């Protein structure tokens, strides 16, 4: 069923509750599912950003820290991570802008690659016409 949600995706947010360790454990499953079911036209993974939600709560309730998150994101191939609070609108716009910039960067690289490869043209005989088609 998740394949339907991922269809034509060019970027993704994966969100977890930073006050619940089990929530971070589930991120591994979501990221693996995402990576298995969607990729860019060049075969690379779509840019993905991990959001550690509920940063507005008391720090004693947080089960993660920056060094854990940095290692986790590197291991699981996230483009970046952000502390966020949906409730207090903390880092919501910043994380969205980051993901958008990554998507546009990937898009520009794909376009540049296409332009470089468009200099080569192959003619394939079209059996239904008396001419070649490109």
C-alpha positions in Angstrom: 0.0 0.0 0.0 2.8 2.4 0.7 4.0 2.3 -2.9 0.8 4.3 -3.8 1.8 7.1 -1.3 5.4 7.2 -2.7 4.4 7.3 -6.3 6.2 10.2 -8.1 7.8 11.3 -4.9 10.9 13.5 -5.3 11.6 14.0 -1.6 10.4 12.8 1.8 10.0 13.7 5.5 10.2 11.0 8.1 9.0 12.1 11.5 9.4 10.6 14.9 8.5 11.5 18.4 11.8 12.4 20.1 10.3 11.6 23.5 9.8 7.9 22.6 12.7 5.7 21.7 10.4 3.2 20.0 9.4 5.9 17.6 13.0 6.3 16.4 13.3 2.5 16.0 10.3 2.6 13.6 12.1 5.2 11.5 14.5 2.5 10.3 11.6 0.5 8.9 10.0 3.5 7.2 13.3 4.6 5.6 14.0 1.1 4.4 10.5 0.9 2.9 10.9 4.3 1.2 14.3 3.4 -0.2 13.0 0.1 -1.5 10.0 1.6 -3.3 11.0 5.0 -4.7 14.0 6.5 -6.4 14.8 9.3 -8.8 15.0 8.8 -12.5 18.8 8.3 -12.3 18.3 5.5 -9.7 19.5 7.5 -6.7 17.5 7.7 -3.5 15.1 10.6 -3.1 16.3 13.2 -0.7 14.9 12.5 2.8 14.9 14.6 5.9 14.4 13.2 9.4 12.3 15.3 11.8 12.7 14.9 15.5 9.3 16.2 16.6 8.2 17.5 20.1 11.4 19.5 20.7 9.1 21.9 22.6 8.8 19.5 25.5 11.2 19.5 28.5 14.7 18.3 27.6 14.5 15.6 30.3 11.9 13.9 28.1 14.1 13.8 25.0 15.6 10.3 24.3 18.0 11.5 21.6 20.8 14.0 21.3 22.7 15.6 18.4 25.5 13.1 18.2 23.1 10.2 18.1 21.1 11.9 15.4 24.2 12.7 13.3 25.3 9.1 13.3 21.8 7.8 12.8 21.3 10.0 9.7 24.6 9.1 8.2 24.0 5.4 8.7 20.5 5.5 7.2 21.3 8.0 4.4 19.1 10.9 5.4 20.0 14.2 3.8 19.7 16.0 7.2 17.7 16.1 10.4 15.9 18.8 12.3 14.5 19.3 15.8 10.9 20.3 15.2 7.7 21.1 17.0 4.5 21.0 15.0 2.7 22.4 18.0 4.9 25.5 18.3 5.9 25.8 14.6 9.7 25.3 15.4 11.9 24.5 12.4 8.9 23.5 10.2 9.6 26.1 7.5 13.4 25.6 7.8 13.2 21.9 7.3 10.8 22.3 4.4 13.0 24.8 2.7 16.0 22.5 3.2 14.2 19.6 1.6 13.0 21.8 -1.3 16.5 23.0 -1.9 17.7 19.3 -2.0 15.0 18.4 -4.5 15.8 21.3 -6.7 19.5 20.5 -6.5 18.9 16.9 -7.6 16.5 18.2 -10.4 19.2 20.6 -11.7 21.8 17.8 -11.7 19.5 15.5 -13.6 18.7 18.2 -16.1 22.4 19.0 -16.6 23.1 15.3 -17.1 20.3 15.1 -19.6 21.7 18.1 -21.5 25.1 16.5 -21.6 23.7 13.3 -23.0 21.4 15.0 -25.5 24.3 15.6 -27.8 24.2 12.0 -28.8 21.4 11.0 -31.1 20.6 7.6 -32.4 18.4 6.8 -35.3 16.3 3.8 -35.1 14.6 2.4 -38.2 10.8 2.6 -37.9 9.4 -0.4 -39.8 6.0 1.4 -40.3 7.4 4.4 -42.1 9.8 5.0 -45.0 12.0 7.2 -42.8 14.0 7.1 -39.6 12.6 8.2 -36.3 14.6 9.6 -33.4 
